[in-house]
Amino acid sequence: NYKKLIISLIGLCTILWSCEDWLDREPLDVVSEASFFKSANDFTVYVNSFHTANGDWTTSEALRDNGTDVQTSTNSLPDRIAGQATINSGPGYSYGNVRSANYLIKKAREYEGDFNGIKQAVGEAHYFRAWFYYVLLRNFGEVQWIDDVLTMESEELFGTRDPRNLVADKILADLDTAAMYCMADKGNGYSRIPKWLALLLQSRIALYEGTWEKYHAGTVFAAKNPDANKYLTKAAEAAKQIIDSKLYQIWSTGDIANDF
């Protein structure tokens, strides 16, 4: 009886040990964190998701003036006029996309392969993080700059807003990185981000912040320690790089009256 009991216990332990090993496997129907970011293509696949991320409530530049001193609408009037607009679950009002970009950048630092293989994807991650933050800056002015992947215990979850021009500087720095890493080719209709698009966005954002600081000086919306000329100069420099590349030109068919 003792022999049977010992043999049974040994058999049971073997089964349990085998089951534990058998159950400790990567899922077959989804990609797990442990198995991803192992190849350069993984980074490209991940950054492709940003190309469909709207990151803003509106599809029109004109509609972005809603709730400002330029124009308003019945939907935006109550909260914005009362100063009660809050960050909520909308794509242009949350940090979800920012966190996703931070995640790819973090994984790039840990990548053990050839950086040249993931350089384009990393450049695009910086480009899109700049865009996501530009939307937050435009919607809220001062926001908290976060460039790490936070956890539920991160102190930054209870942090305060950073000065708007600090956020603007970080955005422009991201676009410097994007211009450095992204391809110098013009592209041919496919969806990779070239350095020239990064410079175009940089020029646009620098112009936005420069004119904001220039025309809001002395108001409650003014930036702390404003330097409008710094941003306006940056806007001109970024635009000139695009012009000097001679890759782009103003559309023209020779019909001057209608080409625009």
N, C-alpha and C positions, 0 to 999 in steps of 0.2 A: 504493500500500500504506500509506504514511504517513497519507494522508487517511482511508482506511478505519479504520486503527488509532485515529486521533484521534476520528473520529466514534463508533467503538465505545466508547471510553473515556468520551466525553461522555454517551453514551446510558446506559452502566452507572452513572455517577455520578448521573445524573438519576433512574434507577430506585431506586438505593440511598437517595438523598435523599427520594424520594417514599415509599419503604417506611418510613423512619424516622418521617416525619410521620404516615403512616397507622397505624403500630403504636402511636404515642403517643396512645392514646385511653383514656377512662374505660371500665371494664368495663360491659357491659350487663346482666349477670345478678346483680350485687351492688351495693350502695351503697358508694361509696368515701368516704374521709375528706374528700377535696378537694371533693366535690360535696354534702356534707351540712352541716347547720347553716347553711344559707343562708336558710331561712325560719323563721317562728315555729312552723309546724307540725312542722318537723323536731325541734325541742326537745321538743314534746309527744309525738311518736312515740318518741323516745329514752327519755323519763322513764316512758313507759307500761311499759317492760320491768321497772322496779322494782316494779310492782304485783304481779308474779308471783314476785318474789325472796323466798324464804322467810327466808333469813338466819339460820336457827337450826336446830338438830337436832331440837327437840321441838315438839310441837303442843299441849302441855298445860303449864300453870303448875306443876302438881304434879310433873311429870317433871323439871322444872328443878332440883329439890332433889337429884336423884341425884348421888352423889359428894360431898355435903356432910355436915355433922354432923347433918343432919336425917334423911336417908335415903340409901340407896345401892342399887346393883344389882350383879349379878355381872359385868355388862359394864363398869361404870365403876369398880369397886372397885380393881383392881390399880394402874392408872396414877395415878388421882387420890389414893389413899391414900399412894402412894409419892412424890407430888409430881412425877410425870413426864408430866403432861398437856402436850401440845405443840400448836402451831398447825399444822394440816394442811389437807388439801384440802376438808374439809367446809364447808358454807355458813355455819355459825356460827363457823368457826375460820380464816377466811382474809380477805385484804384485796381480793379480786376485786371485790366489790360496792362497797367504799369507793372503789376506783380508778375504777369506772364513774361514780359520783356526782361525784368530783373532775373527771372528764373533761368532764361536762356543765357544771359550774360554770366551768371554765376556758374552754370555748367560749362561754359566756354573756358573759364579760368581753371576748371578741374580737368579739362580734356587733355588726355595724354598723347593724342595724335598730332599730326602736322597742323599747325595753326592756319597755314595757307589754305587748307582744305575747308575750313569753317569761317574764314575771314569775311566772305560775302554775307553769310548768315548773321554773323556778329554785327557787322556794319548795319544791316537792315534792322536788327534788334535795337540798336542805338537810334536809328532813324525813327522807328515807330514809337519808342519811349519818348522821344522828343515831341512827336506829334500828340501823343496821349496827354503829355503834360501841358502842351500848348492849349489844348482844349480845356483842361482844368484851370489854367491861368486865365484864359479868356472868360470862363464862366464865374470864377471866384476871386480872381486877383491873387492875394496871398494864399498859398496852400503849402502843405508839408511836402518837402522833397524827400522821397524814400528811394534809395538805390540798392536795397538789399531785399532778400526774401524773408519776410517776417514770419514769426510763429505766434501762437496764442499768448506766449509769455514775453514777447518783445516790448520793450519800454516805449518804442516809437509809436505804438498804438495809442498812447496817451500823450503824444507830443503836441506841440503848438505849431501854428503856421509859420513858415519862413517868409522873409521879405520877398516881395514879388520880383525885385530885380535880381535877387539871389537865384530864384527859380528860373528866371529868364537866362541868366548866365549859365546855369546848368544845362538848360535846353540847348543853347547855342554850342556849348562844349560837346554835348552828345552828337550834334550835327557835324562838328569838326571831326569827331571820331568816325561817324558814318561816311563822310567824304573821303577820309583816309583809307577806310577798309573796303568800301564798295567799288565796283568795277568802274574803270574810266571810260569804257565804251559807251556810246550813245544808247545802245540797245536796239532791238529790232522788233518791237511789238510784244515781247515777252515780259513776264512780270517781275524780273529782278530789278532792284533799285540801283540806278547808277549814281555815281558821286554827284552828278550835275543836278539830280533831283534833290539830293540832300542840301546842296548849296542854294537851290531855288527856295526850299522851305526855310532855310536859315535866313535868307534875305527877307523873306516875307515876315518871319517872326521878329527879326531885328527891327524891321520897319514898324511893325505893330507896337513893339515895346518902346522904341524911340519916340514915336509920335504920341504914345500914351503919356510918357513922362514929360514931353514938351508941352502938351496941351492940358494936362491935369495938374501942372505945377501950382502949388498954393491951394489946392483943394483937399478935401478929405480922402480923395482917391489917389493922391500923389504917392509915388514910391519914396522910400526912405533913402536919403542921399542920392538923389536922381542924377543921372548923367546921360541925357538924351543923345548927345553927340556921339557917345561911344557906340550906341546901338545903330544910329543912322549911318555912321561910318562903316560898321560891320555889314549893314545891309548893302551898301554900295560896293564894298569889297567882294562880297559873295556874288553879287550880280555880275561884277566885272569879270570874275573868273569864268563864268558861264559864257559871257560875250566873247572873251579872248579865246575860248576853246574853238570857236567858229564851227561848232557842231550843230548849232541851231540858228534859225533865222526867222524873221517875221513872215508870216504866210502872205504870199502874194501871187496873184495870177495876172497881174498887170492891170486889173480893173480896180483902180485906186478908190473909186467911190463906193465899192461894195465889198472889198476884201475884208474889211474889219468885221 
